[in-house]
Amino acid sequence: MQQIVNFILRNKSFLFFLLLLCVSVGLTIQSNSYHKSKFINSANNVTGGVYNLGNSVSSYFHLKEENDKLHEENTRLRSILNNQAEKSETFIDSTSYTTKYKFTTAKIIKNSYSLQNNYLTINKGSRDSIKQDLGVISSKGIIGIIGNTNSKYATVVSILNTTNKISGQLKKTNQFGTLSWNGKSPRYIQLSDIQKNAKLTKGDTIITSGRSSIFPKGILVGQVEGFKLDVTKNYYEVEVLLFNDMTNLEHVSIIENKDKTLINNLLQSNE
């Protein structure tokens, strides 16, 4: 402390000069619009540089996490190819997986998960062939369905949206029901209409059933966390713990079923 006092006493004239200089510069900036605008622009440049540096540092420290996700995705895709060759239904029941479905990658730029009807926004739109009613997934499973689009962006109706209804099934037994969200926890969705003769166990995997033209059969959803029988309807209500952390999403894939128009036209003709 004494050293600081001595430093101030030794350099009091210079320090007083610096104080007067700062005061004069401040008064000049405040009283002159040109100098003020120049100062603000310079400050913005410095602030932007700091934010950019901070973002670069943050991205660097998240490289391991992103690499882990890429590794997980590569492993899953390798498994798909192997299982496809063996005609397995681990992920999808189509033997023409690579030709029937088109995949487009995108980045999430906005995500809500605390409302009753939640949406995401992605950085791909109609100019990237993104349109309504396409499925959206991540490396860990289902995310939602494309809602509105413009040329550059699109909204996704999240699975955490009480209006969303998606067909899902038990992986081990193929019994299917309806996936929906009760508007409570972003960690869980609900699978309803599972018949009472189903053999349910905590930890069972839930996948998409493929009973629509939006999602292929076998896309991961989550695992059974709990269930109860509705005795009046003779159906189980199943609590599903999502594989995706819906509060922490960044990269997604949009799925387009190339046969969707043919399927929908056939259904409409039957109706």
N, C-alpha and C positions, 0 to 999 in steps of 0.2 A: 504494500500500500504506500509506504514511504517513497519507494522508487517511482511510483506513478505521480505522486505529488511533486517530487523533484523534477521529473520530466516536464510536467506542466509549467513549473516555475522557470525552467531553463528555456522553454520554447514558447513562453506566453505571447510574445510579440507575433511570432509566426502563426500560432493557433488563433489569435485574435484577428489576424489578417484573413485566415481561412474562413472564419465565422462571418466577417463582413462580406467576403466574396460570395459565400453561399446566400447570404441575405440579399445582396444586390442582384445576383442571378435570378433568385426567386421572384423579386419584385419586377425585374425586367420581363420574365416569362408571363407573370400575371397581368401586366399592364400592356403587353404587346401581343396581339392575336397571332401574328406571323411566328414569333418566337415560341408562343404557346403551342401552336400546331406542330412546329418542328420538334418540340420537346415531347409531345404526346406520341408522335410517330416513332421517335427514337425509343421511347419507353416501351411502346408496343412491340417494336422489333426485338428489344432485349427480352421482354416477357415471352414473346413467341419462341425465341431461341431457347429460353429456359424450359418452357413447356415441352418443346420438341426434344430437348436433351433428356428431360425427365421421362418422356414417353419412350425414347430409345433405350434408356436404362431399364425401364419397366419391362419392355419387350425382351431385352436381353435376359433378364432374370426369369422370364416365363418361357424361354426357349426349351428348357428341359420338359416342361409340362406339354408344350406343343409337340415336341418330338415324341413324347410318350403317346400322345393321341394319334399321331401319324403312324407310329409303329403298331398301335392297336388296330387302326383301320386297315393297314397292310396285312396284318395277321388275319383279320376277319375276311378280307377279300380273298386271300389265299385259301382260307377254309371254304369259302363259297365255291371257288373253282374246283377244289378237290371233291366237295360234296356233290357238286353238279355232275361231275364225271361219274360219280357213283349213284346218280339219280336219287340223292338224299333230299329230304324236305327240311333240312335244318334251317335254311334261311328263306328259300323261295321254291315254289313247286313248279316253276317253268323251266323246261329244258332249253328254252331259247332266251335265257336271261339276258344275254348281252345284246340281243337284237330287239326284243320286245319292249324293253324299258330304256329310256334315255335319262341320263343323270347330268345335272348342271350344278356346279358348286356356287355358293354365295356366302356372303358375310352378313351377320346380323348387325344392324346399326342402331336398333332400338328394341327393347324387350320389356314388356310389362308382365307381372306375375302376381300382383297383390289385389287385383280387381276381381269382379265376378266374371267379366268377359274380357280376357286378355288377348293382346295381339303382339306380334313381332313385325319389324320392318327389315327387309333385306335389300341389298344393293344391286339387285337384278330386276329387270322389268320386261316389258313386251318386246323391246328390241333384242332381248336375249332369249326370246321364245317362251317367256314365262307368262302363264295365263291362269285364269281361275280354276280351282278344283284340282290342282296338282298337289301331290303329297310332298311333305317336307320332313326330312330325317337328319339325324347326325350319326356319328360313328357308334353311338350308344343306343340309338333307337328313334322312335317316332317323336316329332316335334309338333306338327299341325298340318293345316291345309291352306293353300294359297287362296286369299280373298280377293282384294282389289289390286289392280296393277296400273302403272303408267309406263312411260317409255323407259325409265331408268330404275324404278323402285317397285316393290310389291309388299303388301301386307300379308301376314300369315295368321290365320285364325288358330290360336294356340290350343293345344290339348287342355290347357287350363282356361277353358272358355265353356261356360255352362250350356252354350248352344251347340257345341260340337258333339257329334255322335259318330263313333267309329266302330266297326266290327272287329272284335278281338276273340281270341280263343286260348284255351289251355294247350300248351305245346305237347304235353305227353298224352293227352286223351282226345284232342281235336274237338272237344265240345266248345261251342262258341256262344258269345253273348254280345252285349253292347257296352263299349267303353265310353264313359262320360265323366264329368267332374262335378263334384258337389259344391264347389266354391269355397272350400275350406283351405286345407294345406296344399302348398305348391309341390310337395313331395309325393302326394298320393293322388291317384284317380280311381274310379270305381268301375268294376265289371259286373254288370247285372244280367239276369235271365239265364244263369247257368243252372241246368236242371239238377234236381236234388239227388239224382243217382250218380252225379259226378264224384270222382274220388279226388278230393282236394287235400293238399298238404302245404303248410307254410314253406315258402321258398320255391314253389312251382313257378316255372317261367310262363309269362303271358306274351303272346305274339299277335300280329295282325292275322286275320283269318283269310284274307284274299277274296272275300265275298263282296267286293266292289271293284270298280275300275280305277280307283285312286291309289290304293296301296297294294303291293304284291303280298302274297302270303308269306309269313315268316319273319317280318320285321319285328325286332325286339321292342317290347313296351316296358315291362317291369316284372316284378316277382310278387307272388301272393304273400301279403303280410298278415291277413286275417280274413275271416269269412263268417257269415251267419245265414241261417236258413229262414226265409220268409214263409212261415207255415201256411199263410193264407194264399200264397201264389205257388208254393212248391218249387221255388227257385232260390238259389244262393245269391247273396249280395257279397261281392268279393272286394276287399281293400287291396289295391295294387301299389306297391312301392316302385316308383319310376326309376329306370336305369339312368335316365338323364337328370342332371341337376338343372331344372328349368330356370333357376336364378343365375346361372353362370354358363351362358352359351355364347359362341362366337362364330363357328363355321358350320354350315349346313349343306345338304344336298337336296335338290328338287327332283322328284321322280315324275317322269311323263310316260304313261302307258300309251304306246303308239297305236294300240288297238282300241283305245277308249271310245273313239267315235263309232266304230263298228259295233262295239258292245252296247253303247247307249242307244244307237239307232235300232238295234234288235230288240232291246227292252221296250222302247217306245212303240214299236210296231206290235208287240204282244199286248201292250196296254190298250 
